[in-house]
Each structure stands twice: as C-alpha cells, then as structure tokens.
Amino acid sequence: MTPFAALHHADAPLLLPNAWDHASAAGLAAQGFAAIGTTSLGVAAAAGLPDGSAATRDASLALALALGNGPFLLSVDAEGGFSDDPAEVAGVARELAAVGAVGINLEDGRADGTLVPAELHAAKIAAVKAAVPGLFVNARTDTHWPATHGLNTRRPGKGDGRETMRRLDVYQQAGADGVFVPGLSDPARIAALVTALDVPLNILYSPTGPAVPALADLGVRRISLGSLLYRRALGAALETAALIRAGRPVEGVAPTYAEVQELGRPSRPADPGHAPAGRTSPGR
C-alpha cells in the first residue's frame, strides 16, 4: 500500500483540501496537510477556460509539474481524463506520475449534462491502473452532483441510489482504489454505500451537509473540499474590493507580502510517511 493509499485507511478520514496554484498549495502544506488535491474549477477559472470540458489538460499538467515535488502528497483532478480514449487517459496518468503526482481523480460527468457510459469510464480506470499501478485512482460518479448544485439536470440516474451503486461497483471492479460521490449528503445513503463498497468512499464537504466528524462516524474515508477554498478566496477578493470602493473598513486576516513571498521559496519533498512540517501564521 502506498503512503497516499494508507491515508484512506487511517483512524481518521483523509481531509483533502484542493489548491489551484503554487501559493495555495504551499500555504496548505504549511498548515500541516499531508496531502493536497487540485481543483479543476480553480485551474480552469485561473486560465480563463471552462471546467469539465477537457480544455485544461495542459494547465493541469503544468500545475502538477509545479507542485509534484512539494512537501505533500499530490492528487490531481483530471476531469474525465481529458479524453474518451482510455489509452490517452493512461498517457495523462503517466505524465502526472512522472512529475510526482500520487493520485488522480477521474469523473464520469460530461459538460453537456450527460454521463459517460459506465463501461467506458471503467475502461479508463483499468487503462490507468495498467499503465501506472501505484497511482491512486479515485473514480467519481456525478449521479448526485447536479441535484445539489443547480447544474444540468438531464443526467440519467440523477440522484438514483441504484444507478450510483451500479456505477461504483463497475469502477471498483475495474481497479479503482477509491470512489467519489460529490453532491451526496444524505447520511443514510452515505452509510449504505460505505457498507456496500469494497473501497474507500470519498464525499465532497458541503457547508450545508454533515460536518467532518459526522462523515467520519458514517465511515467516509476521504473528505474533499473541491472548489470551496477557491470560491471563498475569490469571494473574499471581490468583497474586499467592494468595501474599499465604498469607503468601508476591510476586516479579516490576510497574509503579509513577506509571508506570500515565503510561499514561493523552493521546498524539499516531503517524507511520504509523515505530515510536512511548517510554521503556521495567522495569515495562512
């Protein structure tokens, strides 16, 4: 079992924050997070590209190259693998592993609101595991995602527990190391999936859903923050600009110039068996 896989079987679930650039990843590492993911929305928005449309392959690989030797274990959100050709998805996985990524997140939702056939997504998973056996594949199904985020509602099986379980079973049989159901927040359904699955279940944290301790009690092994940190950072920037324009005081804590400069300094790769060391400041 790899160090990253082991984090999914520890006493507490893996709380995985998601970064969108070097500074956000370095700041999270300084807070003591042993593993960090990327957020496809943050990467796409930062590059002026749409999320979920396979347009961010180069941007995602460039970010992985910048973060792969950081003092943390890196998992990359690769949307649907940026292709429907399993061989091409395996090629992306090889490139990610070559620059230091230890995990990949692959989703079955398409930008047009449909779902990739489960068998095709399973073929992508199998191709990745054959190409890079040590890369942790987190297989995501979007059967519940539009139901809670106001996205396209034409996806078949939306919110259907049976379709969700069918897909997850196909994915774990294809070799997925873990499975991810963003948008699912009902405790009973989460508990039922945990019982039925042979691999760790990943749930997306929602401010309106169960808290981290409750998800842990349900048996969830990985809790992702997704685009939440990026969206809150963007919201804080917009709010700050609006307050200044209105002549109102700005509240809250921001990193100093020197602290942000420090985040840009090269750092040593982490000891995979331990959380990275790093000083914590109020601005981080």
C-alpha positions as CSV (number, residue, x, y, z in Angstrom):
1,M,0.0,0.0,0.0
2,T,1.4,3.4,-0.9
3,P,1.6,6.2,1.7
4,F,-1.3,8.0,-0.1
5,A,-3.5,5.0,-0.1
6,A,-2.7,4.4,3.6
7,L,-4.1,7.8,4.4
8,H,-7.5,6.4,3.3
9,H,-7.3,3.6,5.9
10,A,-6.1,5.6,8.9
11,D,-8.0,6.2,12.1
12,A,-9.4,9.5,10.9
13,P,-10.7,10.1,7.3
14,L,-8.4,12.0,4.9
15,L,-9.4,15.6,4.8
16,L,-8.2,16.7,1.3
17,P,-8.0,20.5,0.6
18,N,-7.8,21.5,-3.0
19,A,-5.3,24.0,-4.4
20,W,-5.4,25.9,-7.6
21,D,-1.8,27.3,-7.8
22,H,1.6,27.1,-6.1
23,A,0.8,29.6,-3.4
24,S,-2.4,28.0,-2.3
25,A,-0.8,24.5,-2.2
26,A,2.3,25.8,-0.3
27,G,0.0,27.6,2.2
28,L,-2.0,24.5,2.8
29,A,1.2,22.4,3.3
30,A,2.4,25.0,5.8
31,Q,-0.8,24.3,7.8
32,G,0.3,20.6,8.1
33,F,-1.8,18.9,5.4
34,A,0.0,15.8,4.4
35,A,-1.9,15.5,1.1
36,I,-3.4,18.1,-1.2
37,G,-5.6,17.8,-4.3
38,T,-6.1,20.2,-7.2
39,T,-9.5,21.7,-8.1
40,S,-10.4,21.6,-11.8
41,L,-12.7,24.6,-11.4
42,G,-9.9,26.7,-9.9
43,V,-7.4,25.6,-12.5
44,A,-9.9,26.3,-15.3
45,A,-11.0,29.7,-14.0
46,A,-7.5,30.8,-13.4
47,A,-6.7,30.0,-17.0
48,G,-9.9,31.5,-18.4
49,L,-11.2,28.2,-19.5
50,P,-14.4,26.2,-18.9
51,D,-14.4,23.5,-16.3
52,G,-15.3,19.9,-17.2
53,S,-14.8,20.3,-21.0
54,A,-11.4,18.7,-21.4
55,A,-9.9,22.2,-22.1
56,T,-7.5,22.2,-19.1
57,R,-5.2,19.3,-19.9
58,D,-2.1,21.5,-20.4
59,A,-2.9,23.8,-17.4
60,S,-3.5,20.8,-15.1
61,L,-0.2,19.1,-16.2
62,A,1.7,22.4,-15.7
63,L,0.3,22.8,-12.2
64,A,1.2,19.2,-11.4
65,L,4.7,19.9,-12.6
66,A,4.9,22.9,-10.3
67,L,3.5,21.0,-7.3
68,G,4.7,17.5,-7.7
69,N,7.9,17.9,-5.7
70,G,6.2,19.9,-2.9
71,P,6.3,18.8,0.8
72,F,2.9,17.0,0.4
73,L,1.3,14.1,-1.5
74,L,-0.4,15.4,-4.6
75,S,-3.6,14.2,-6.2
76,V,-4.7,15.8,-9.4
77,D,-8.3,16.4,-10.6
78,A,-8.1,15.4,-14.2
79,E,-11.8,15.8,-15.0
80,G,-12.7,12.8,-17.2
81,G,-9.0,12.2,-18.2
82,F,-9.3,14.9,-21.0
83,S,-10.3,12.2,-23.5
84,D,-12.7,9.4,-24.1
85,D,-9.8,7.2,-25.4
86,P,-8.6,5.1,-22.5
87,A,-5.1,4.9,-24.0
88,E,-4.9,8.7,-24.0
89,V,-6.1,8.9,-20.4
90,A,-3.4,6.4,-19.4
91,G,-0.9,8.7,-21.1
92,V,-2.1,11.6,-18.9
93,A,-1.7,9.4,-15.9
94,R,1.9,8.6,-16.9
95,E,2.7,12.2,-17.2
96,L,1.2,13.1,-13.9
97,A,3.1,10.2,-12.1
98,A,6.3,11.3,-13.8
99,V,6.1,14.8,-12.2
100,G,5.3,13.4,-8.7
101,A,1.5,13.0,-8.5
102,V,0.4,10.1,-6.4
103,G,-3.3,10.2,-7.2
104,I,-5.7,11.1,-10.0
105,N,-9.4,11.9,-9.8
106,L,-11.5,10.8,-12.8
107,E,-15.1,11.8,-13.2
108,D,-17.9,10.3,-15.4
109,G,-19.8,13.5,-15.9
110,R,-19.7,15.4,-19.2
111,A,-20.0,19.1,-19.8
112,D,-23.3,18.6,-21.8
113,G,-25.0,17.2,-18.7
114,T,-24.8,13.5,-19.7
115,L,-22.8,10.8,-18.0
116,V,-20.1,8.7,-19.8
117,P,-21.2,5.1,-20.1
118,A,-20.0,3.3,-17.0
119,E,-18.2,0.7,-19.1
120,L,-16.2,3.4,-20.9
121,H,-15.2,5.0,-17.6
122,A,-14.2,1.6,-16.3
123,A,-12.0,1.2,-19.3
124,K,-10.3,4.4,-18.5
125,I,-9.7,3.3,-14.9
126,A,-8.4,-0.1,-16.0
127,A,-6.0,1.6,-18.5
128,V,-4.6,3.9,-15.9
129,K,-4.1,1.1,-13.4
130,A,-2.3,-1.0,-16.0
131,A,-0.1,2.0,-17.0
132,V,0.7,3.3,-13.5
133,P,-0.2,0.6,-10.9
134,G,0.9,2.7,-8.0
135,L,-1.2,5.8,-8.9
136,F,-4.3,6.0,-6.6
137,V,-7.4,6.2,-8.9
138,N,-10.3,8.0,-7.3
139,A,-13.3,7.2,-9.5
140,R,-16.0,9.8,-9.4
141,T,-19.6,9.4,-10.4
142,D,-21.8,12.5,-11.0
143,T,-25.1,10.8,-10.4
144,H,-25.8,13.2,-7.5
145,W,-23.7,16.2,-8.5
146,P,-26.3,18.2,-10.5
147,A,-29.0,17.5,-7.9
148,T,-27.5,19.9,-5.3
149,H,-25.6,22.4,-7.4
150,G,-28.1,23.6,-9.9
151,L,-26.2,22.3,-12.9
152,N,-27.7,20.5,-15.9
153,T,-30.4,18.1,-14.7
154,R,-30.6,15.9,-17.8
155,R,-28.2,13.3,-16.5
156,P,-29.7,9.8,-16.4
157,G,-29.9,8.3,-12.9
158,K,-29.6,11.7,-11.2
159,G,-30.0,11.1,-7.5
160,D,-30.7,7.4,-8.1
161,G,-29.1,5.3,-5.5
162,R,-29.2,2.1,-7.5
163,E,-27.5,3.7,-10.5
164,T,-24.9,5.2,-8.2
165,M,-24.1,1.8,-6.7
166,R,-24.1,0.2,-10.1
167,R,-21.5,2.6,-11.4
168,L,-19.4,2.5,-8.3
169,D,-19.3,-1.3,-8.4
170,V,-18.3,-1.3,-12.0
171,Y,-15.5,1.2,-11.2
172,Q,-14.2,-0.7,-8.2
173,Q,-14.2,-3.9,-10.2
174,A,-12.1,-2.1,-12.9
175,G,-9.4,-1.4,-10.3
176,A,-10.4,2.0,-8.7
177,D,-8.7,2.5,-5.4
178,G,-11.5,4.7,-4.1
179,V,-14.8,6.1,-5.3
180,F,-16.2,9.6,-5.1
181,V,-19.9,10.8,-5.0
182,P,-20.0,14.6,-4.9
183,G,-23.4,16.0,-4.1
184,L,-24.4,13.1,-1.9
185,S,-25.2,14.4,1.6
186,D,-27.9,12.1,3.0
187,P,-26.5,10.3,6.0
188,A,-28.5,7.1,5.4
189,R,-27.4,6.8,1.7
190,I,-23.8,7.5,2.6
191,A,-23.8,4.8,5.3
192,A,-25.4,2.3,2.9
193,L,-22.7,3.0,0.3
194,V,-19.9,2.5,2.9
195,T,-21.4,-0.8,3.8
196,A,-21.8,-2.0,0.2
197,L,-18.4,-0.8,-1.1
198,D,-15.0,-2.7,-1.0
199,V,-13.0,0.5,-1.5
200,P,-12.9,3.8,0.5
201,L,-15.7,6.3,-0.1
202,N,-15.0,9.9,-0.8
203,I,-17.6,12.6,-0.1
204,L,-17.4,16.3,-1.0
205,Y,-17.7,18.5,2.0
206,S,-20.6,21.0,1.9
207,P,-21.2,23.8,4.4
208,T,-24.9,22.7,4.4
209,G,-24.1,19.0,4.7
210,P,-22.8,16.7,7.5
211,A,-19.7,18.1,9.4
212,V,-16.4,16.2,9.2
213,P,-17.0,14.3,12.5
214,A,-20.4,13.1,11.3
215,L,-19.0,11.9,8.0
216,A,-16.2,10.1,9.9
217,D,-18.8,8.4,12.0
218,L,-20.6,7.3,8.8
219,G,-17.5,5.5,7.6
220,V,-16.4,8.0,5.0
221,R,-12.6,7.6,4.4
222,R,-11.9,10.8,2.3
223,I,-13.5,14.2,2.5
224,S,-12.6,16.6,-0.3
225,L,-13.1,20.4,-0.2
226,G,-13.3,20.7,-4.0
227,S,-13.6,24.2,-5.3
228,L,-14.8,25.6,-2.0
229,L,-11.5,27.2,-1.0
230,Y,-11.0,28.8,-4.4
231,R,-14.5,30.1,-4.5
232,R,-14.2,31.5,-1.0
233,A,-10.8,33.1,-1.9
234,L,-12.4,34.7,-5.0
235,G,-15.4,35.9,-2.9
236,A,-13.1,37.4,-0.3
237,A,-11.2,39.3,-3.1
238,L,-14.4,40.7,-4.6
239,E,-15.8,41.6,-1.2
240,T,-12.6,43.4,-0.3
241,A,-12.6,45.4,-3.5
242,A,-16.2,46.4,-3.0
243,L,-15.6,47.5,0.6
244,I,-12.6,49.7,-0.3
245,R,-14.6,51.3,-3.2
246,A,-17.4,52.0,-0.8
247,G,-15.1,53.6,1.7
248,R,-15.8,51.0,4.3
249,P,-13.2,49.2,6.5
250,V,-11.7,45.9,5.5
251,E,-11.9,43.2,8.1
252,G,-10.3,39.7,8.3
253,V,-6.7,38.5,8.2
254,A,-4.6,38.4,5.1
255,P,-1.0,37.1,4.7
256,T,1.7,39.8,4.6
257,Y,3.7,40.4,1.5
258,A,6.7,38.7,3.1
259,E,4.6,35.6,4.0
260,V,3.4,35.2,0.4
261,Q,7.0,35.7,-0.8
262,E,8.0,32.9,1.6
263,L,5.4,30.5,0.0
264,G,7.3,30.9,-3.3
265,R,10.5,29.5,-1.9
266,P,11.6,26.1,-3.2
267,S,10.9,23.4,-0.6
268,R,12.2,19.9,0.0
269,P,10.0,16.9,-1.0
270,A,8.0,15.5,1.9
271,D,8.8,12.3,3.8
272,P,5.8,10.3,2.4
273,G,5.3,8.7,5.8
274,H,4.8,11.9,7.7
275,A,2.9,15.1,7.5
276,P,5.0,18.0,6.3
277,A,6.4,20.4,8.9
278,G,5.8,24.0,8.5
279,R,5.2,27.1,10.6
280,T,1.7,28.4,10.9
281,S,0.9,32.1,10.9
282,P,-2.4,33.9,11.3
283,G,-2.4,34.7,7.6
284,R,-2.0,31.1,6.5
